[in-house]
Amino acid sequence: MEPRTLRLLELDKVLARLEAQAASVPGRARIAALEPTSRPDEARRRLAETTEARRFLDSGAQPIFGGVRDISEHLQRASIHSVLEAEELLQVAQLAHSAARLRDLILHREAEDFPILHARVAWLQPQPQIEKAILSAIDETSGELKDDASIRLLKARRNKQQAQNDVQERLRRMLSDPNIQTALQDAFVTVRDGRYCLPVRADRRSQVPGIVHDRSNSGAALFVEPQAVVELNNRIRELGVEEREAMLEILSNLSAKVGEVHEDLKNLLEAAGDLDFWFAKARLSRGMNAVEPLLDDDPKISGLCFLEARHPLIENPIANDIYLGFGSLVLGLGEGADESDNPSEVETKDQRSKTKDQSPAFDILLITGPNTGGKTVVLKTLGLLALMAGCGLHIPAKEGSRLAIPGAIYADIGDEQSIEQSLSTFSSHLKQIVHILRRAGAGDLILLDEVGAGTDPDEGAALAKAVLRAMARRGARVLATTHYGELKQFALSAERFKNASVEFDSQSLRPTYRLRIGVPGASNALDIASRLGMPPELVQRARRYLGKARAEAETATQRLEETQRELEEQRLAAARERAEAERLRRDYEKRLAKLEVRLDKEIEDAQREAAQTVRQAQDEANAILRELRNASSGGRESKQTEDARRRLKTMRERVEAESEKQATRAVTHAEKRLPDPFPANGDTVLVKSLNREGILLSQPRQNKVEVRVGALKMQINAHDIEVATQPKITAGGVSAIRLSKALSVPEELNLIGKTTDEALPELEKYLDDAILAEAEQVRVVHGRGTGALRAAVHRILSRTRAVSEFHQAPPHQGGDGATIVVLK
């Protein structure tokens, strides 16, 4: 991007705001080096960093960069074995501490939530040992080496302190000596050139033998090192050398440790600088209530569409939809536009050709309207937001805003006349336009303020048309402002040109600063002159000079503006109603989903209850079977049998009622048609509400079928069954298996080959199962033999009260070798 364009669009002011959000010198250095990119992959990467940092801040985290300084020079010197000063080493420790804290703060969050931040710090090597070594030797508050940084330093400092105490004590005694007191200018001990002295009067110099180190400003006093303390001062000087050597040894060791890991520390510094830069972008985004724009790859195909765009440097700006390279379909404004379309959906070339009756796409937008109406602000907003996106900054606009980063942005804005080059305003603009024409190509963005102005209106308009046509043929996107009525007419007929205006309220005679794409604007110069105090008679005279046709055209344009404003208000009202309807629809769907979840849970709970009911019924049936097997003869058996039948009937009714209740819930929850074809009688089916299999005994009649489940035969809702895919062993376990056997009791029992002791228990069990299964007739095959087994069978049958009668089988069914048993 050309520096002149960046200056005209005021990107530097946005970057100054960004720099104010940075907390460290490395972060500010990155901002100072920041330039917009035209590569979509690079812009997308930069935006992703900003977006993730913004989400991190929005999560409540507050990264701190207080200890991050630019210590790259310190690290370089340490790498070549130079000795760092204590303050420089302290800055290294502070960096290690701050970087480690930042690393831990980020790694504490889930990697899948913040993958970019994690990737930036996960591989960094924290240096707690360097931090500990430096802080154990250097005092953070004073920046001085601690006394206990080494034994040698501690010893040197103690000896030095003792020597200083000794010399001060000797000098204080001299201050008390009457022979010396008369020679002193003042009664105090001072230090000159690192040696302790007394202030001696110049005229009494001979009274205090010693070395003169300095003279007062007035010359009245000499600072004399008395001969008596010369050796003591020499000792202090020697101990000072020992102290500096000890300090140098400590600093050398610490610097060597820093040098060993300077690459790791450099990586920490780089990461901290990147993070500060990213979080500065995030804080700027949050301060502007900005969003990440969607990026398209090819500026030759896609354009720029900023929804409710706001200029970032204006306080309380008016939001406008500004778009180039798209039609109104991109905003959902085209007639007949499908309401289900994504408002931010990019139009392809094919789509553009198919939507000519729906405000087709355009590449040249001409904005007209009154002066001070905001035309230039719209121009700058479009260009500045495109530059911000290229820098990886969020833009103050609405979600769904999108663009393809232009290959280049050119701007000719404002009065650039040059006294040095003797260029008029027109010449200056023309020179810049020639410069743009030499360089601009397909997909570039060109911003022209008052194109063709500064010369004869007819010639200026003709030149402007030629320039705009040339730019359109090159495939550039152009946003231009103008006052020329001829250009308004030109844009109405030229392909891929579009008129726009900034709205002017004819009632208040004030601009509203709202952009209206598709409607040319009137200049409203006479109305504005009247508002600014121009005498009414002059305004009227000007209207007469304007001519009837021109006045009527201006009036028509104003009415068109008003109509457009009314239509826009109606569209916005309709959009609000659609949004409210959509909100209600989503709310209804959420509530319906919650209701369905609740119903599903209720059905699941009910099915569990039903299954429990079946299990209890199975257990009860097993108990009845045991009672029948243990029944004895006589009236006791009759009473017990009748009681068992009554309990079986009650149990069957209870299971039928539970099944009907669950089937009704299921059908109410999701009404379904009966299966086609419906299962045939005798098929194994699944009773869904009971989660049990059974045998279908009848076809639907009034949505009811008869099913035998285990030993229970019941009426069930036809919607509640489906064909069983495979046999299942239900939760009833052994009891369910036993009931299944009772359900499928064979029509005969073959006892041939068995002894009487073996046959009779098997016969009793068979009769129990047949009774429970409500069989009407069975056959017992016992053979002829000696007749003992047949007699034993007949004795059992005669004392079983559930047996109505029994007799010898017909010849074709075994004759006297079998017995037919009829059950009650």
Secondary structure by P-SEA (a helix, b strand, c coil): ccaaaaaaaaaaaaaaaaaaacccaaaaaaaaabbbbccaaaaaaaaaaaaaaaaaaaabbbbbccccccaaaaaaaaaacccccaaaaaaaaaaaaaaaaaaaaaacccccccaaaaaacccccccaaaaaaaaaccccccccccccccaaaaaaaaaaaaaaaaaaaaaaaaaaccccccccccccccccccbbbbbcccccccccccccccccccccccccccccaaaaaaaaaaaaaaaaaaaaaaaaaaaaaaaaaaaaaaaaaaaaaaaaaaaaaaaaaaaacbbbbbbbcccccbbbbbcccccccccbbbbbbcccccccccccccccccccccccccccaaaaaacccccccccbbbbbbcccccaaaaaaaaaaaaaaaaaccccccccccccccccbbbbbccccccccccccaaaaaaaaaaaaaacccccbbbbbccccccccaaaaaaaaaaaaaaaaaabbbbbbbbccaaaaaaaaccccbbbbbcccccccccccccccccbbbbcaaaaaaaaacccaaaaaaaaaaacaaaaaaaaaaaaaaaaaaaaaaaaaaaaaaaaaaaaaaaaaaaaaaaaaaaaaaaaaaaaaaaaaaaaaaaaaaaaaaaaaaaccccaaaaaaaaaaaaaaaaaaaaaaaaaaaaaaaaaaaccccccccccccccbbbcccccbbbbbcccccccbbbbbccccccccccccccccccccccccaaaaaaaaaaaacccccccccccccccaaaaaaaaaaaaaacccbbbbbbccccaaaaaaaaaaaaaccccccccccccccccccbbbbbcc
